[in-house]
Structure formats: structure tokens, C-alpha cells
Amino acid sequence: MRIAVINETSAADRNADIMAALEGRGHTIINAGMVKNGAKPELTYIHTGLMSAILLNLGRVDFVVGGCGTGQGFLNSAMQYPGVFCGHIVNSLDAWLFAQINGGNCISLALNQGYGWAADVNLRFIFDRLFSVESGAGYPAHRKESQQQSRQLLADISRMAHQPLAGIVAALPDSVLRPVLEYPGFRELLDVPAIQDGELRSAFQQRM
């Protein structure tokens, strides 16, 4: 699995903890957000939510680990975009249930609120459980079919409720899009010439 870690400015100091907790699990980890305080341009949860949506919709990554001080801002930012299914994860039980029941492709962590003694251990426990079960398998077992139907319906609703990403990219103000496009390494991840959707490729080219 290709996993993007996307930290915003208030949680930049937690990046090393997240990377360490993901280490040795056999996944490809892409450290796409702020790796330390003071990096420029500065990314807020507004920017990291957009970054997550772009990478997921383009298929550049399969999963995003994000968050912010409380986890609420990033969650709400990421969920404004099509194809993003994000859960607010505080502990390992949250992670275990979210993976099985909701089958999401993004999690939002609280990286300042309550982030105290043994918080780095809690991160490891979260990832232990998040990746220990089949995504979308359903829990409990007798609810499997119903939950899988709901998960598919949610994906359909997301497509109906959002305009295509090309239109979003074209309409976003520079204050939101420019820091994302100008963040070191993000254009390489984006790889605009390789985008198969011609309309989306054109939208990015016009904003570069």
C-alpha cells in the first residue's frame, strides 16, 4: 500500500512520531506534508485536506494519514472533496472499527490535543489495528453485507454530491491552491503530464 503522511503546520513536530510508527510494516510511505516547523510555504489543514484529495483522486496514493491539533479541522477539510472517506481516529479501537465498517482511505489524528505521555506508542497501536483487518469487511460478521452496501452507497453519494475535481482545481483561490502546488516535492508527486483525465490535466496545467 502507498501511504501519504501529510502533516499541517500545528502538527509538524509530530511528523517524526508518525513516520516511526509506520516503519517496518511493508508499506511505501510518502512523507508529503510538513516535516518540521517553519517549512515554507506553510500548510494549514485547509491545504493538507486538498493535498490529500488530489493524491487520492489521482491514485498517487492508496491511503492518507493526516491530522491537525484536534483532528477535526483536517477531517472537515478532506471531506469537502470527492472520493475521500476520512475517519477521526483517537485510539486503536477507533482504527480497528473504522477499517472494517467504513473502509475509508484517510484518517485524521489528534496531534496536539491529548498528545501526551506515550502518545507515540498510541500511534503504533493505532496503525497495528488499522492495517490488521480487511478494509470494509464489516463488523460484526452478521452486518457485513449491509455495511458493504452502505459503503458503496456512500461512494455513489460522494460522486453525486461533489463537482468533479477538475472544476474544483479551476475554481480554488490562489491562497488555497498555490501553497499546495508550490510545496517542495508536491509537483513531482502530482506528475501532471501523466494524469489520464484530460480535463483534470488541463486544469492543473492552467494553474501551474
Summary of the structure (lengths in Angstrom):
residues: 208
radius of gyration: 16.7
end to end distance: 28.9
largest distance: 49.8
contacts: 676
relative contact order: 0.15
helix: 54%
strand: 11%
